[in-house]
Amino acid sequence: MQAIFSVTLPFFALVLCGYLAARARLLPEAAIPGLNAYVLFFALPCMLFRFGAGTPLAQLLNPVWLALYASCALLMVAVTVVASLGSGLRLKDAAFGALVAAFPNTGFMGVPLLVALLGERAAGPVIMTVLVDLFLTSSLCLALAQSEGAGHLREGLLKAVRGALGNPLPWAITLGAVMSVTQLSLPGPLAQIIRMLADSATPVALFTIGAVLWRANQAAHARTPWRHVAPAVSIKLLLHPALVLAGGHLLGAAGLPLDAFALSVLVLAAALPSASNVSLLAERYGADNGRVARIILWSTVLAFLTFSLAVRLAGVQPA
């Protein structure tokens, strides 16, 4: 476990630094959206572009990996929505509970963390999960949220897909994949700019996660009952990786090609805490942002232990 903690501790420590800096007002609250924009539109796309350019297309769009992760994502959404509606929540809050339970923080945290743990071989499977969550998981949950009271699920789904297409991350992955297929290379100065921005992605993204978590909890005026928080946190950190692991073994038993390393990467991606940007979406769509913020906060706090334990149980050795 010491070797695992030596990799995971700095990642979660940077999240804590961002949280404490925002809480102590060393980082002004007005600066947090700027940090988030820098990561989302500059640093993270450059990092994903570099990984995409260095990863074979067959890994970015592996049909077996796609089928496994996507089916588990759909099951996660269904389980969480049913559980939330059963506890008396409205459909919009149930949909955002499903999104925060099924959408791991792969972009800001997962890609750099899993590459640091397992080497660049992990980039292909984890980048694929980013595409699934951006286009399937988030689109479905946003469509459900927008259909509350109106019943226009199809219209909401189309609007959510258009929103996903406006996200720079899938375009960066696509451009990287084009570079991989064509074997083209960028001119020296442009490649250096991309490299510099990509290298800044990990520390700034992790610091930003902490600041966003503080801001989201500050903005949550109503205190959400723990009974509406704990199930989603448990589903995210425990059920999600367990589903992916079980689904992977079922596919392997059926004779489909799924190597142990790729399965480990997908399981660990599912074991990540909830995506921090879901709180921004919940606030924008008028959902219970207090509940979403607490789920993200506690999934991030507890993931330091549960994710490290998942790495240990997966039997993978840090690179």
C-alpha positions as CSV (number, residue, x, y, z in Angstrom):
1,M,0.0,0.0,0.0
2,Q,2.9,2.4,0.6
3,A,3.8,2.4,-3.1
4,I,0.1,3.1,-3.9
5,F,-0.2,5.9,-1.4
6,S,3.1,7.5,-2.7
7,V,1.2,8.0,-6.0
8,T,-2.3,8.8,-4.8
9,L,-1.4,11.0,-1.8
10,P,0.0,13.9,-3.9
11,F,-3.1,14.0,-6.1
12,F,-5.6,14.2,-3.3
13,A,-3.3,16.6,-1.4
14,L,-3.4,19.0,-4.3
15,V,-7.2,18.8,-4.1
16,L,-7.0,19.6,-0.4
17,C,-4.7,22.6,-1.1
18,G,-7.2,24.0,-3.5
19,Y,-10.0,23.6,-1.0
20,L,-8.0,25.2,1.8
21,A,-6.8,28.1,-0.4
22,A,-10.4,28.9,-1.4
23,R,-11.6,28.6,2.2
24,A,-8.9,30.9,3.5
25,R,-9.6,33.4,0.7
26,L,-6.0,33.1,-0.5
27,L,-7.7,32.2,-3.8
28,P,-10.5,34.7,-4.4
29,E,-13.9,33.2,-5.2
30,A,-14.0,35.3,-8.4
31,A,-10.9,33.6,-9.6
32,I,-12.3,30.0,-9.5
33,P,-14.3,30.2,-12.8
34,G,-11.1,31.5,-14.5
35,L,-9.1,28.5,-13.2
36,N,-11.8,26.2,-14.3
37,A,-11.9,27.7,-17.8
38,Y,-8.1,27.5,-18.1
39,V,-8.2,23.8,-17.3
40,L,-11.3,23.0,-19.4
41,F,-10.4,25.0,-22.5
42,F,-6.6,25.0,-22.6
43,A,-4.6,22.7,-20.3
44,L,-6.8,19.6,-20.3
45,P,-7.5,19.5,-24.0
46,C,-3.8,19.7,-24.7
47,M,-3.1,16.8,-22.3
48,L,-5.9,14.7,-23.9
49,F,-4.6,15.6,-27.4
50,R,-1.1,14.4,-26.5
51,F,-2.5,11.1,-25.1
52,G,-4.8,10.7,-28.0
53,A,-2.0,11.2,-30.5
54,G,0.1,8.6,-28.8
55,T,-2.7,6.0,-28.5
56,P,-3.8,3.6,-31.3
57,L,-7.3,4.3,-32.5
58,A,-8.3,0.6,-31.7
59,Q,-7.8,1.4,-28.0
60,L,-9.7,4.7,-28.0
61,L,-12.7,3.0,-29.7
62,N,-12.4,-0.6,-28.5
63,P,-15.9,-2.1,-28.9
64,V,-15.6,-4.5,-26.0
65,W,-14.4,-1.8,-23.6
66,L,-17.2,0.5,-24.9
67,A,-19.9,-2.1,-24.5
68,L,-18.7,-2.9,-20.9
69,Y,-18.4,0.6,-19.6
70,A,-21.4,2.0,-21.4
71,S,-23.7,-0.8,-20.2
72,C,-22.5,-0.3,-16.6
73,A,-23.1,3.5,-16.9
74,L,-26.7,2.9,-18.0
75,L,-27.2,0.5,-15.2
76,M,-25.8,3.0,-12.7
77,V,-28.2,5.7,-14.0
78,A,-31.2,3.3,-13.7
79,V,-30.3,2.1,-10.2
80,T,-29.7,5.6,-8.9
81,V,-32.8,7.2,-10.4
82,V,-35.0,4.4,-9.1
83,A,-33.5,4.7,-5.6
84,S,-33.8,8.5,-5.6
85,L,-37.4,8.5,-6.8
86,G,-38.2,5.8,-4.1
87,S,-36.8,8.1,-1.4
88,G,-39.2,10.9,-2.5
89,L,-36.9,13.1,-4.6
90,R,-38.3,14.7,-7.8
91,L,-37.1,13.5,-11.2
92,K,-34.7,16.4,-11.8
93,D,-32.9,15.8,-8.5
94,A,-33.0,12.0,-9.2
95,A,-31.4,12.6,-12.6
96,F,-28.6,14.7,-11.1
97,G,-28.1,12.2,-8.4
98,A,-27.6,9.6,-11.1
99,L,-25.2,11.8,-12.9
100,V,-23.1,12.5,-9.9
101,A,-23.1,8.8,-9.0
102,A,-22.3,7.5,-12.5
103,F,-19.9,10.2,-13.8
104,P,-16.4,9.8,-12.3
105,N,-13.9,12.6,-12.3
106,T,-11.9,11.1,-15.1
107,G,-11.1,14.3,-16.9
108,F,-9.6,16.5,-14.2
109,M,-8.3,13.6,-12.0
110,G,-8.6,10.2,-13.6
111,V,-6.5,10.5,-16.7
112,P,-3.4,11.9,-15.0
113,L,-3.8,9.7,-11.9
114,L,-4.2,6.4,-13.8
115,V,-1.4,7.2,-16.2
116,A,0.8,8.1,-13.2
117,L,-0.2,4.8,-11.5
118,L,-0.1,2.4,-14.5
119,G,1.9,4.1,-17.2
120,E,0.8,5.5,-20.6
121,R,-0.9,2.2,-21.5
122,A,-3.7,3.3,-19.3
123,A,-4.5,6.3,-21.4
124,G,-6.5,4.5,-24.1
125,P,-9.1,2.9,-21.8
126,V,-9.5,5.9,-19.5
127,I,-9.9,8.4,-22.4
128,M,-12.6,6.1,-23.8
129,T,-14.5,6.4,-20.5
130,V,-14.4,10.2,-20.9
131,L,-16.1,9.9,-24.2
132,V,-18.8,7.5,-22.9
133,D,-19.5,9.8,-19.9
134,L,-19.6,13.0,-22.0
135,F,-21.9,11.7,-24.7
136,L,-23.9,8.9,-23.0
137,T,-24.1,9.3,-19.2
138,S,-24.3,13.1,-19.0
139,S,-26.6,13.4,-22.1
140,L,-29.1,10.9,-20.7
141,C,-29.1,12.4,-17.2
142,L,-29.5,16.0,-18.5
143,A,-32.3,14.8,-20.8
144,L,-34.1,13.2,-17.8
145,A,-33.6,16.4,-15.8
146,Q,-35.0,18.6,-18.5
147,S,-38.0,16.3,-19.2
148,E,-39.4,16.7,-15.7
149,G,-43.0,17.8,-16.0
150,A,-42.7,18.2,-19.8
151,G,-42.2,14.6,-21.0
152,H,-40.0,15.7,-23.9
153,L,-37.2,13.2,-23.3
154,R,-36.1,13.2,-27.0
155,E,-35.9,17.0,-27.1
156,G,-33.9,17.1,-23.9
157,L,-31.6,14.4,-25.2
158,L,-30.8,16.3,-28.4
159,K,-30.1,19.5,-26.4
160,A,-27.8,17.5,-24.1
161,V,-25.9,16.0,-27.0
162,R,-25.4,19.5,-28.5
163,G,-24.0,20.6,-25.2
164,A,-21.6,17.6,-25.2
165,L,-20.5,18.6,-28.7
166,G,-19.7,22.0,-27.4
167,N,-17.3,20.6,-24.9
168,P,-13.6,20.9,-26.0
169,L,-12.5,17.6,-24.5
170,P,-13.9,15.2,-27.1
171,W,-12.7,17.4,-29.9
172,A,-9.2,17.3,-28.4
173,I,-9.3,13.5,-28.2
174,T,-10.6,13.4,-31.8
175,L,-7.8,15.6,-33.1
176,G,-5.3,13.5,-31.2
177,A,-6.7,10.3,-32.8
178,V,-6.4,11.9,-36.2
179,M,-2.8,12.6,-35.5
180,S,-2.3,9.0,-34.4
181,V,-3.9,7.5,-37.5
182,T,-2.2,9.8,-40.0
183,Q,1.2,9.8,-38.2
184,L,1.5,13.5,-38.6
185,S,3.4,15.6,-36.2
186,L,3.1,19.3,-35.1
187,P,5.7,21.9,-35.9
188,G,8.3,22.3,-33.2
189,P,7.1,25.6,-31.6
190,L,3.4,24.5,-31.6
191,A,4.3,21.1,-30.2
192,Q,6.2,22.9,-27.4
193,I,3.2,25.1,-26.6
194,I,0.9,22.0,-26.4
195,R,3.5,20.3,-24.2
196,M,3.7,23.2,-21.8
197,L,-0.1,23.5,-21.5
198,A,-0.5,19.8,-21.1
199,D,2.1,19.6,-18.3
200,S,0.2,22.3,-16.4
201,A,-3.1,20.4,-16.6
202,T,-2.6,18.0,-13.7
203,P,-1.6,20.3,-10.8
204,V,-4.0,23.1,-11.9
205,A,-6.9,20.7,-12.4
206,L,-6.5,19.1,-9.0
207,F,-6.1,22.5,-7.3
208,T,-9.2,23.6,-9.1
209,I,-11.2,20.6,-8.0
210,G,-10.6,21.6,-4.4
211,A,-11.6,25.2,-5.0
212,V,-14.8,24.2,-6.9
213,L,-15.7,21.8,-4.1
214,W,-15.4,24.7,-1.6
215,R,-17.4,27.0,-3.8
216,A,-20.2,24.5,-4.4
217,N,-20.6,23.8,-0.7
218,Q,-20.6,27.5,0.1
219,A,-23.3,28.0,-2.5
220,A,-25.5,25.2,-1.1
221,H,-27.7,27.1,1.3
222,A,-30.0,24.2,2.4
223,R,-28.4,21.4,4.3
224,T,-29.4,18.1,2.6
225,P,-30.3,15.2,4.8
226,W,-27.6,12.5,5.0
227,R,-30.0,9.9,3.8
228,H,-30.1,11.6,0.4
229,V,-26.3,11.7,0.2
230,A,-24.9,8.5,1.6
231,P,-26.6,6.1,-0.9
232,A,-25.2,8.1,-3.9
233,V,-21.7,8.2,-2.4
234,S,-21.9,4.4,-1.8
235,I,-23.2,3.7,-5.3
236,K,-20.4,5.8,-6.8
237,L,-17.4,4.5,-4.8
238,L,-18.5,0.8,-4.3
239,L,-21.2,-0.2,-6.7
240,H,-19.8,1.4,-9.8
241,P,-16.4,-0.4,-9.8
242,A,-18.0,-3.6,-8.6
243,L,-20.4,-3.5,-11.6
244,V,-17.6,-2.9,-14.1
245,L,-15.5,-5.7,-12.6
246,A,-18.4,-8.2,-12.7
247,G,-19.3,-7.2,-16.2
248,G,-15.7,-7.6,-17.3
249,H,-15.7,-11.2,-15.9
250,L,-19.0,-12.0,-17.7
251,L,-17.5,-10.7,-21.0
252,G,-14.4,-12.8,-20.4
253,A,-16.4,-15.9,-19.6
254,A,-18.3,-15.3,-22.9
255,G,-15.0,-15.4,-24.8
256,L,-14.9,-11.7,-25.7
257,P,-11.4,-10.2,-25.8
258,L,-10.8,-8.1,-22.7
259,D,-7.3,-8.3,-21.2
260,A,-6.8,-8.0,-17.5
261,F,-4.9,-4.7,-17.7
262,A,-7.7,-2.9,-19.6
263,L,-10.3,-4.3,-17.2
264,S,-8.2,-3.0,-14.2
265,V,-8.1,0.5,-15.8
266,L,-11.9,0.5,-16.4
267,V,-12.5,-0.7,-12.8
268,L,-10.2,2.0,-11.4
269,A,-11.8,4.7,-13.5
270,A,-15.2,3.7,-12.1
271,A,-13.7,3.8,-8.6
272,L,-12.9,7.5,-8.9
273,P,-14.9,10.1,-7.0
274,S,-17.7,12.1,-8.6
275,A,-17.0,14.7,-11.3
276,S,-16.7,18.1,-9.7
277,N,-18.3,20.0,-12.6
278,V,-21.7,18.3,-12.0
279,S,-22.3,20.8,-9.2
280,L,-22.1,23.6,-11.8
281,L,-24.6,21.8,-14.0
282,A,-26.9,21.2,-11.1
283,E,-26.8,24.9,-10.2
284,R,-27.5,25.9,-13.8
285,Y,-30.5,23.6,-14.2
286,G,-32.1,24.4,-10.9
287,A,-31.5,21.1,-9.2
288,D,-30.7,20.6,-5.5
289,N,-27.1,21.7,-5.7
290,G,-26.6,21.2,-2.0
291,R,-27.2,17.5,-2.3
292,V,-25.0,17.2,-5.4
293,A,-22.2,19.3,-3.7
294,R,-22.2,17.1,-0.6
295,I,-22.1,13.9,-2.7
296,I,-19.1,15.2,-4.7
297,L,-17.3,16.4,-1.5
298,W,-17.7,13.1,0.4
299,S,-17.0,10.9,-2.6
300,T,-13.7,12.9,-3.0
301,V,-12.8,12.7,0.7
302,L,-13.5,9.0,1.0
303,A,-12.0,8.1,-2.4
304,F,-8.5,8.6,-1.1
305,L,-9.0,5.4,0.9
306,T,-11.5,3.5,-1.3
307,F,-9.6,4.2,-4.6
308,S,-6.3,3.2,-3.0
309,L,-7.9,0.0,-1.8
310,A,-9.3,-0.6,-5.2
311,V,-5.8,-0.3,-6.7
312,R,-4.6,-2.8,-4.1
313,L,-7.4,-5.3,-4.8
314,A,-6.9,-5.0,-8.5
315,G,-3.4,-6.3,-8.0
316,V,-1.8,-3.7,-10.3
317,Q,1.7,-2.4,-9.5
318,P,2.4,1.3,-9.8
319,A,4.5,2.1,-12.8
